[in-house]
């Protein structure tokens, strides 16, 4: 796959924007995206965000795709303005990957394992209630290997999005151009 073959194929126009988080920019992601959408008038927006997992086994193992948009920060109680068809005026495909979990979810999952080994449900629920109060309830946890996991998932997601948006190219041609 050389540059001559690459130039003969038709590529769809695709733009990429990394608005950052409000703490970095001082602006809501939705404000930034809304301004870019207003100026560039895209056919659709693909919004990618990290999610808070509801089960520890879902961390970095699941990719959620919806056509309803995304509510940044909602999984960790930090509700931000949404990126939806209603707020942007174009369809929004939301792609989310669970990357964090509440410590209380880890406790709940551990107690499910204890129940599976024969403890009573009442004892496990009482322990879960005690452990999920206070600091544990608000603590958000991520795997130690998150940097490697994010790099791998970013490559996987980039290739999948490029395959969807550039149908005149094969996956092999696109993966060759990934880095």
C-alpha positions as CSV (number, residue, x, y, z in Angstrom):
1,X,0.0,0.0,0.0
2,X,2.0,3.0,-1.3
3,X,1.1,6.6,-1.5
4,X,-0.1,6.3,-5.1
5,X,-2.8,3.8,-4.1
6,X,-3.6,5.9,-1.1
7,X,-4.2,9.0,-3.3
8,X,-6.4,7.1,-5.8
9,X,-9.0,6.1,-3.2
10,X,-11.6,8.5,-2.1
11,X,-11.4,9.6,1.6
12,X,-14.3,11.1,3.5
13,X,-13.5,14.4,5.2
14,X,-13.2,13.8,8.9
15,X,-12.1,16.3,11.6
16,X,-10.9,15.5,15.1
17,X,-11.3,17.7,18.2
18,X,-10.0,17.0,21.7
19,X,-11.7,19.7,23.8
20,X,-10.1,18.6,27.0
21,X,-11.8,18.8,30.4
22,X,-13.2,21.9,31.9
23,X,-10.4,22.0,34.6
24,X,-7.9,22.3,31.7
25,X,-9.7,24.7,29.4
26,X,-12.2,26.6,31.6
27,X,-14.8,25.8,29.0
28,X,-17.5,23.1,28.9
29,X,-16.7,20.5,26.2
30,X,-20.2,21.0,24.9
31,X,-19.5,24.7,24.3
32,X,-16.4,24.0,22.4
33,X,-18.0,21.2,20.3
34,X,-21.1,23.3,19.7
35,X,-19.0,26.1,18.3
36,X,-17.0,23.8,16.0
37,X,-20.2,22.1,14.8
38,X,-21.8,25.5,14.1
39,X,-18.8,26.6,12.0
40,X,-18.0,23.3,10.2
41,X,-21.6,21.9,9.8
42,X,-20.6,18.2,10.0
43,X,-23.0,15.4,9.0
44,X,-22.6,13.8,12.5
45,X,-20.5,13.9,15.6
46,X,-18.7,10.9,17.1
47,X,-18.2,11.6,20.8
48,X,-15.8,9.4,22.8
49,X,-15.6,9.5,26.6
50,X,-14.5,7.4,29.5
51,X,-17.2,5.7,31.6
52,X,-17.6,4.6,35.2
53,X,-18.2,0.9,35.2
54,X,-21.1,-0.7,37.0
55,X,-19.0,-3.9,37.4
56,X,-15.3,-4.3,37.9
57,X,-15.1,-6.9,35.1
58,X,-16.2,-4.3,32.6
59,X,-13.2,-2.0,33.1
60,X,-11.4,-1.6,29.7
61,X,-13.1,-4.7,28.4
62,X,-16.3,-3.2,27.0
63,X,-17.0,-0.6,24.3
64,X,-20.5,1.0,24.5
65,X,-21.9,2.6,21.3
66,X,-25.2,4.5,21.2
67,X,-27.0,7.0,19.0
68,X,-28.3,9.0,21.9
69,X,-25.3,11.2,22.6
70,X,-23.3,11.5,25.7
71,X,-23.5,13.3,29.1
72,X,-19.8,13.9,30.1
73,X,-19.0,13.4,33.8
74,X,-22.4,11.9,34.7
75,X,-20.8,8.5,35.6
76,X,-18.8,10.1,38.4
77,X,-21.4,12.6,39.6
78,X,-19.8,15.6,37.7
79,X,-22.7,16.3,35.4
80,X,-21.7,18.5,32.4
81,X,-23.7,19.7,29.4
82,X,-24.6,16.9,27.0
83,X,-23.5,16.2,23.5
84,X,-26.7,15.2,21.9
85,X,-28.7,15.7,18.7
86,X,-30.8,18.3,20.6
87,X,-27.8,20.3,21.8
88,X,-25.6,20.1,18.7
89,X,-28.3,20.0,15.9
90,X,-26.7,16.9,14.2
91,X,-26.8,13.2,15.0
92,X,-24.3,12.1,17.7
93,X,-22.8,8.7,18.0
94,X,-21.5,8.2,21.5
95,X,-18.6,5.8,22.2
96,X,-17.9,5.0,25.8
97,X,-15.3,2.8,27.4
98,X,-15.5,2.0,31.1
99,X,-12.2,3.0,32.6
100,X,-13.0,3.7,36.3
101,X,-15.1,2.1,39.0
102,X,-16.3,3.3,42.4
103,X,-14.6,1.6,45.3
104,X,-18.1,0.7,46.6
105,X,-18.6,-1.2,43.3
106,X,-15.5,-3.2,44.0
107,X,-16.8,-4.0,47.5
108,X,-20.2,-5.1,46.0
109,X,-18.5,-7.3,43.5
110,X,-16.3,-8.8,46.3
111,X,-19.3,-9.5,48.4
112,X,-21.0,-11.3,45.5
113,X,-18.0,-13.6,45.4
114,X,-18.3,-14.1,49.1
115,X,-22.0,-15.1,48.6
116,X,-21.1,-17.5,45.9
117,X,-18.9,-19.2,48.5
118,X,-21.7,-19.8,50.9
119,X,-22.1,-16.8,53.2
120,X,-25.6,-15.6,53.9
121,X,-27.1,-12.8,51.8
122,X,-28.1,-10.8,54.9
123,X,-24.5,-10.8,56.2
124,X,-23.1,-9.8,52.8
125,X,-25.6,-7.0,52.4
126,X,-24.9,-5.7,56.0
127,X,-21.2,-5.7,55.2
128,X,-21.7,-3.9,51.9
129,X,-23.8,-1.2,53.6
130,X,-21.1,-0.6,56.2
131,X,-18.3,-0.5,53.6
132,X,-20.0,1.6,51.1
133,X,-20.6,4.6,53.4
134,X,-18.1,7.4,53.9
135,X,-14.9,7.8,51.8
136,X,-15.3,4.5,49.9
137,X,-18.6,5.7,48.4
138,X,-17.0,8.6,46.7
139,X,-13.6,7.0,45.8
140,X,-13.1,6.3,42.0
141,X,-10.5,3.7,41.2
142,X,-8.7,2.8,37.9
143,X,-6.4,-0.1,37.1
144,X,-2.6,0.3,37.7
145,X,-2.0,-0.5,34.0
146,X,-4.4,2.2,32.8
147,X,-1.8,3.9,30.6
148,X,-1.1,0.8,28.6
149,X,-4.8,-0.1,28.5
150,X,-5.7,3.4,27.2
151,X,-3.0,3.2,24.5
152,X,-4.3,-0.2,23.3
153,X,-8.0,0.9,23.4
154,X,-7.2,4.2,21.6
155,X,-5.6,2.2,18.7
156,X,-8.5,-0.2,18.6
157,X,-11.1,2.6,18.7
158,X,-9.3,4.7,16.1
159,X,-9.1,1.8,13.7
160,X,-12.8,1.0,14.2
161,X,-13.9,4.6,13.7
162,X,-11.7,4.9,10.6
163,X,-13.1,1.6,9.1
164,X,-16.6,3.0,9.6
165,X,-15.8,6.4,8.2
166,X,-13.5,5.3,5.4
167,X,-15.2,2.4,3.7
168,X,-13.1,2.5,0.5
169,X,-10.0,1.4,2.6
170,X,-9.3,-2.0,4.1
171,X,-8.6,-2.4,7.7
172,X,-5.1,-3.4,6.8
173,X,-4.6,-0.2,4.8
174,X,-6.0,1.9,7.7
175,X,-4.0,0.2,10.4
176,X,-0.9,0.8,8.4
177,X,-1.6,4.5,8.5
178,X,-2.6,4.5,12.2
179,X,0.8,5.5,13.5
